[in-house]
Amino acid sequence: MSARLLHAAALAVLALGWLPVAGAADLAEPLILVARPEVDAPRYRSTVLVVTPLGDDRHAGFIVNRPTELTLAKVVPEYAAAKKISAPVYLGGPELQGIIFALVQRASSPGANAFEVIPGLYAAHDVDVVQRIIESEPHSARFVAGMVTWRAGELRAEIDAGAWYALKPDAARVMSPHHGLWEELVRRAQPHQAFSRACRRARISEIFWSRPVRSAGRDPADSLDRRSERTSSASASRPRYG
């Protein structure tokens, strides 16, 4: 591949606005996780998650594309305004499923211990704040039951093992209708993987073509120094991909 074609490919990937960072993911920053097609565990198959760092290589987040058959009116019948919301409650993760979180897209915190998961997307769990969101801005919110947490090093180990595409955060994208969201993000992630492979092939080709011609019988074998990223063992306290 010529340098011009590589440059054009890079511009095309950047134009998508969704440049994956898998393999070099900065896990100290918020990100979006997209389950790779190889993940077949029912709990995480075809999922999209928003994730925030907690410090000390720990993380927390929410699945955003796993709707349940329950509506908010069935889950919190005491909220009269919930009866006006036809959207389903989503399964946010296997932990703390007794808590309803409001994931709300807004420029500032809705208040009372709400935290920013990714830029422009807050998670509220305080009962009064969730009720206020139900009443005043339900169309900017997604209501989820439960969440996902990772102990120190667990998420890093999962990414290193190839379980996730790690993408730059985009609140508007993950809050768009869930139908086809996973498929769209996988399609957007995979061209970048092909582009990365093309770059590696181009670099290897350049190395070989620029190598001086050696005399017969004096061409030593080249070796590739593969540096694997630091991994840590996932906790045995909760199953994930097996």
N, C-alpha and C positions, 0 to 999 in steps of 0.2 A: 504494500500500500504506500502510495507516495505521501510526502509530507503535506501536500495540498489536500489530498483526500482525508488524511487524518485530521487536519485542521477543520475541514468542513464537517466531519463527523462529530468533532468536539462541539462545534457551534450548534449542531442539530440537537445534541443531547442537552446542552445548556438551555436551549430554547424551550425544551419541555417544561422547565421550571421544577423538575423533580429529579435532581441529580442524586442517585443513591450514594450512600457513604459506607455501605457494607464493606468489611475488610479493613477499613480505616476509620470506623465509626468512633466519633468523639462521644463516649458514654458519659461525659461530664455535662453534656448538653441535652435538652429535650429532643426527642426524635419520634418518628413513626416506624413501627415494625409491621412488616407484611410477611405472613407465613409463606415460606417457599412451597412450591407444589409438592415437594417430597415429604412434607410434614403430613402424616396421616392420622395423628392422634385426634380422636373426636373433639376433645376439648379445645384444640387450637387449629384444627384444619380450616384453611381458607379464611383466616382471621386477619383483621387490621387492628392495630393497637396504637394508642397514644401513650407515650412513656415520659416520665420525668425522673431525673436523678435525685436521690435522697442524701448523697454523700457517702463516703467510704465504700464506693463501688456498689451501692445498693440502689434499687429502682422500684418504682411503682407505676401502674398504668391501668388502662381500661380498654377492653375490647369494644369497638364502636360499630361493628357490623353483624352482630349476632342477635336479631330480634327474637323475642319470646312470643307466646300466644296470649300473653296477658296485657291488658291495657292499664294505664295509670289509675283509672277509676276502680278497677278490681283490686289493685294493690293498696291504694290509699283512699278508700271510699269516704273517709271523713272529710276529704277536700272536695268541696262542691265544684270548684273550677276544674278538677281533674276529669269530670264527666264530659267536658267540652273537647278533650284531647283524644283523638282517635288513634294516634300513633302508638305503636307497641312500646312496652318497656323492654330494654335491651339487657342481655346478660353481659355485665361488665367484667366478670371474672369469677373464679371459683372461691374467692375469699371474701368474707364480710357480705355475703349475699342477702343478709337481712337488712342491709342499709341501702336506701335509694339515693343515689348520687344524681345531681343535675349537672351535666356537662353543658356549659352555656358559652356561646361564642359572643364575646364582648370585649371592649377595649380596656375595661377596668374590673377589679374584683367586685362580685356581687355582695361581698361582706361576710362577716362572722366565720372566720377560719377557712373560707374558700381558698383554694390554692391554684396557681396557674400550672396546668399540665404541660402545654406547649404554648408558644406565644399566641395570645388572643383566644385561648380556650381555658376556661376555669372549671374546676370541679367543686361543687358545693354539696355539703352533707348536713349542715345545720337545718333542723326541721323548719324553722321560721323562714330561713332563706330559700329553701326548696319550695315551700308553699308560696312565697312571694314570686318566685320564678314561674311556678305553675300559673299563677294568676295574671302576671304582667308581661312575661316574655317567653311563653311556651314554644313559640315557633323558632326561637334562637337556641333552644335547648334539646338535648337528648337525655332521657332519663334511663339510668342503668342501675341494675342490681349487682352489687359486688365489684371486685377489682382484682388485679393481679399484682403480686409483689415478688421481688427477687432479692434474695440475700446476697451478701457480698460476693461478687464474682460470678454469680449464676447467669446473669444476662450476657456477660462477656463470653462465658463458656458456650452458651447457646448460639451466639452469633458466630463464634469460631467454629462450632460444629456444623454450621451451614443451615441452621433452622430458620433464620430470618433474613429478609432484605431490610436494611436500615436506611430510612429515607429522611430527608430534611423535613421539618415540620411545616404543615400548611393547614391551619384550622378550617378554612373554608372547604378544602377538599375532603377532609375526613368527616365533616358535618353535612356533606351532600348526601342524597339518598343512598341507602346502603346497597341497593340492587346493583350488582356489577362492579361495586367499588374494588373488591379484592382483585377481580380479573383485570380491571384497568390498571391498578398499581403494579401488578405482576408484569403486565405488558410493558409498562414504562420502565420497570427496573431491569428487565432482561436485555433490552438493547444496550444498556450501559455495560452489562456484563460482557456482551459480545464486543463492544467497543474496547473494553479493557483487554480482552484477549487479543484483539487486533493490534493494540498498542504493543503488547508484549511480543507478538509475532514480529512486528515491525522492528522493534529494538533488537531482537535476536538476529533477524535477517541482516540488519545494519552491522552488527558485530561480526557476523560471518563474512559479509561481503567486503568489509574494510580490513579484514585480517591479512597480514602479509603472507605471500605464498612461501611455504617452507619447502625445504629439500625433501625428496622422497625418503620415507623412513624416519622422519623427524617431526611428525605431526602428533604431538601428545594429545590425549583425550582431554576435552574441557569438562569441567565440573560446574554444576549450578549450586550456589549456596542458598538453600531455601531456609528462610528465617520464619519460623512459625510464631504466631502471636501468643502471648502468655495466656494460658487457660487455667481455669480453676474448676474443681469438681463441683457439680451441681448438688444441692442438698438432697439427701435421700428422704427427707421428711415429707415431700409432696411430689408425686409423679408428674412428668411433663410430656415427654415424647416417647415413652415406652410403656 
